[in-house]
Amino acid sequence: MGLASKHNLLNEKNDNSALKDSRFPPMTRDELPRLFCSVSLLTNFEDVCDYLDWEVGVHGIRIEFINEKGSKRTATYLPEVAKEQGWDHIQTIDSLLRKGGYKAPITNEFRKTIKLTRYRSEKMTLSYAEYLAHRQHHHFQNGIGHPLPPYNHYS
C-alpha cells in the first residue's frame, strides 16, 4: 500500500470511512515523516463547445453526460492526471466516462454529446516536516512560548 493511496483516503468526506476503511491498513507512526498533503485550488472554469478543446497537463476537465440508462452523470480529472498517465485527449475522455459509470461502447458520436468544462489548478503541497515547523512557528508567534508536541491521532 503506497502512501499516496492512504493519503487519498484522508480526503474522503466521511471521516469514518477515511480512518476505518478495511481495504487499507491504518497509517503507522513511522509513515508520518514521509507524508505530504496537497490541496488544489481550481480556477478559470470555462464551458467549451468541443470536447477536444483543452490542453493535456494544462487544463483539468469536468464532463457531464447522459448514461445509457438516461441519467445525468459527471466526472472530473485534475490537470496533472492525463499527463501523469500519458493519456491523449480521447484516452482521458474515455477514462472519465468509465469513471463516471458509463458502461456502453464509447463512440465518437457519443463523445460529441459530452458537455465539457475546462479549468486550471494551482497545487500547493506541504510535507509533514513543514507542517510541524509551521505549527511550531505559529505557536511561538501567538506568545505561548513553549514547544508543542507533534500532533498525531495516536496520542
C-alpha positions in Angstrom: 0.0 0.0 0.0 1.5 3.3 -1.0 1.4 6.4 1.0 -0.5 8.2 -1.9 -3.3 5.7 -1.6 -3.6 6.1 2.1 -3.4 9.8 1.8 -6.3 9.9 -0.8 -8.5 8.2 1.8 -8.0 11.1 4.1 -9.6 13.3 1.5 -12.9 11.5 1.7 -15.9 13.4 3.0 -16.7 10.9 5.7 -14.0 10.7 8.4 -15.2 7.2 9.5 -14.6 5.7 6.0 -11.3 7.6 5.7 -9.9 6.3 9.0 -11.6 2.9 9.2 -11.6 1.7 5.6 -10.9 -2.1 5.7 -9.4 -2.0 2.3 -6.2 -0.4 3.7 -4.2 -0.9 6.8 -4.0 2.2 9.1 -1.1 4.5 8.8 1.7 3.9 11.2 3.6 6.5 13.2 6.8 5.6 11.2 5.0 6.8 8.0 4.2 10.3 9.3 7.6 11.8 8.4 7.0 10.7 4.8 3.6 12.1 4.4 2.7 15.0 2.1 -0.7 16.9 1.9 -1.7 18.6 -1.3 -4.5 21.0 -2.0 -5.5 22.0 -5.5 -7.3 25.4 -5.9 -9.5 25.2 -9.1 -9.9 28.3 -11.1 -10.8 29.7 -14.5 -13.8 27.4 -15.3 -14.8 27.6 -19.0 -17.5 25.7 -20.7 -16.3 24.7 -24.2 -18.2 23.6 -27.3 -15.7 20.9 -28.4 -14.8 18.1 -26.1 -11.2 18.3 -27.5 -10.8 22.0 -26.6 -8.4 21.6 -23.7 -4.6 21.0 -23.2 -3.2 17.9 -21.6 -1.2 19.0 -18.5 -2.7 22.5 -18.5 -6.4 22.0 -18.0 -8.4 19.9 -15.7 -11.7 18.7 -17.2 -15.1 18.0 -15.9 -17.6 16.2 -18.1 -21.4 15.9 -18.0 -23.1 13.2 -20.0 -26.3 11.1 -20.1 -25.6 7.5 -19.4 -27.1 4.5 -21.2 -30.0 4.5 -18.6 -30.8 8.2 -19.3 -29.3 9.6 -16.0 -27.1 12.6 -16.0 -23.6 11.8 -14.7 -20.4 13.8 -14.1 -16.7 13.1 -13.7 -13.5 15.2 -13.4 -9.8 14.9 -13.6 -7.3 17.5 -12.3 -4.8 18.8 -14.9 -2.0 16.5 -13.8 -3.9 13.3 -14.2 -3.8 12.9 -18.0 -0.2 14.0 -18.2 0.9 11.6 -15.4 -0.9 8.7 -17.1 0.5 9.5 -20.5 -3.0 9.8 -22.0 -4.1 11.8 -25.0 -7.5 13.6 -25.3 -9.5 10.5 -26.3 -8.0 8.2 -23.7 -8.7 10.8 -21.0 -12.3 11.4 -22.1 -12.9 7.6 -22.3 -11.4 7.1 -18.9 -13.6 9.8 -17.4 -16.7 8.3 -19.0 -15.8 5.0 -17.3 -15.1 6.8 -14.0 -18.5 8.4 -14.3 -20.1 5.0 -14.7 -20.7 4.9 -18.5 -20.8 1.2 -19.4 -21.9 1.2 -23.1 -19.4 1.2 -26.0 -17.9 4.7 -26.5 -18.3 6.1 -30.0 -17.0 9.3 -31.5 -20.7 10.4 -31.9 -21.3 9.9 -28.2 -18.1 11.8 -27.3 -19.6 14.8 -29.2 -22.6 14.8 -26.8 -20.5 15.5 -23.8 -20.7 18.8 -22.1 -17.1 19.7 -21.1 -15.8 22.3 -18.7 -12.1 23.0 -18.6 -10.3 24.6 -15.7 -6.9 25.3 -14.3 -5.4 24.4 -10.9 -2.8 25.6 -8.6 -1.5 22.9 -6.4 0.1 23.5 -3.0 2.0 20.7 -1.2 3.2 20.6 2.4 5.4 17.9 3.9 4.8 16.6 7.4 8.1 18.2 8.5 7.0 21.6 7.0 3.6 21.3 8.8 5.4 20.7 12.1 7.7 23.6 11.6 4.8 25.9 10.6 2.8 24.7 13.6 5.7 25.3 16.0 6.4 28.8 14.5 2.7 29.7 14.7 2.6 28.5 18.3 5.5 30.8 19.3 4.1 33.7 17.3 0.9 33.5 19.5 3.1 34.1 22.6 2.6 30.7 24.1 6.4 30.3 24.4 6.9 26.6 24.7 7.2 24.0 22.0 4.1 21.9 21.0 4.5 18.2 20.8 3.9 16.9 17.3 0.2 16.3 16.7 -0.9 12.8 15.8 -4.0 10.9 16.4 -2.2 8.1 18.2 -1.6 10.0 21.4 
